[in-house]
Each structure stands twice: as structure tokens, then as C-alpha cells.
Amino acid sequence: MVPINTLHHIERTPTQAGYPLQVPVVDIVEIGTGGGSIAYVDVAGGLHVGPRSAGAVPGPACYDKGGLDVTLTDANVLTGRLDPDFFLGGQVQLNVAAAESANQRLADALGVTPQESARGVLRFGVAQMANALRLVTIRRGHDSRDFTLVASGGNGPLHASLLARELGITTIIVPPGPGHFSAFGMLEGATTAQAVQTFIGHLADVDLEGFWRECRPTRSASSR
């Protein structure tokens, strides 16, 4: 059973309350640390990874499609965790020189060696992923060591062992076709429909019966 929340906050961060929406949403904690997440240095000299992303086009620098910023994928290539000659089953050849050039600019901005820069990007990205997992385990009163980590998404299996080590998890499951796992789950899930209407005003002015009539789905709409 997929947990559903009736209150969601848009743009909520550890330092901002965000904007509340009282609508049904799937209880998901997301974080902008994908393969295309761009690593950069802020005005104070601190390293960040994401949420800005290179996307699929131009993509990471190693895709050789014009991307100039070092991304998490580039860091995985430069630390030897991705084989540039066997990316996507050998269908794509990664440009290591382009990744090195992008990483060199980041290393210069940080004042470290290129090797330290690439490792720093990887460690920062994994730390952000681990923190997201803590939000749905430790902060909700659950011990992450009691769970099995299901590594889905294109980036999940690549970092699963590092995340499991960080959180004390001993078992990892990588489903077939992990990059399509979430989409497949949505297609296989039961179709549901909910009607929600917001009213701002005095409670005494609310016509509850009228709201129920408007929100109740019609026979034609429910049969679609």
C-alpha cells in the first residue's frame, strides 16, 4: 500500500517552511542528486552538488554534447566507478578528457587536486542521498539498519553500496531494469481518483453540502 499524505509543502527545505498544499500526494521524499547534478562552489568557497542539473542535453561533460560543468556522473567516471568504454552496455563512449577538463575548473576553484575534487563531489552527493534516507527512517523513528535498501533509478544501484555502508544497511536489492522501476510501478499501480476543492473564508459561510455535490464524481467521469 503506497502511503498517501493529505498535506504537502512545495519548496520546503530545512530552513524554509515552504508553501502548504492540502491535496492528496504520494509520500515521497525527493532530492536533486541525480547523475546530471552539477557540482559548483558558492561565494563562500563551499562545495555543492545539485539541485541544478545538466539534464540529458547537454548532459554531463563526459557525454561530449557540450556540457561544461562537472556532474556526479563525471565524478564517477574520474574515480573509476564507471567504465567509459562500457557505458550503457557499450552503446555510449564517454569522453574522459572532457570530464577531466570540467573537473579541473572545479578543483582550481576549490584549491585542491583534481583527484580530491572528484572524490569530494562523489562523497558530497552520497551524503545528500544518505540524508534523504534518514528523513524517511531515523527522523520518523525507524532504525535504517532494520530495512533492506531497494536501489532503483539510473543512479541508485551505482551508489547503493556506499549508501548502505553509510546507514548500516546489510541487504540491497537491485530490481531488473532499475532505471524503469518507478515508471513500471506507476503503470502497474491501481488507478484512483480524488476530488479536492479549497475554500478560503469563514467557516460559517461554507456550504458543505454544496461542496460534497461538486466534488462527488459523476458516473461518466468515474467510468473513464
Secondary structure, DSSP 8 states (H G I E B T S, - for coil): ---EES-EEET-BTTB--EEE-S-EE-----S-STTEEEEE-TTS-EEEEEEE-TTTT-SGGG-SS--S-BHHHHHHHTTSS-TTSBTTTTB---HHHHHHHHHHHHHHHTS-HHHHHHHHHHHHHHHHHHHHHHHTGGGT--GGGS-EE--TTTHHHHHHHHHHHHT---EE--SSGGGHHHHHHHHS-----------S-GGG--HHHHHHHHS--HHHHT-
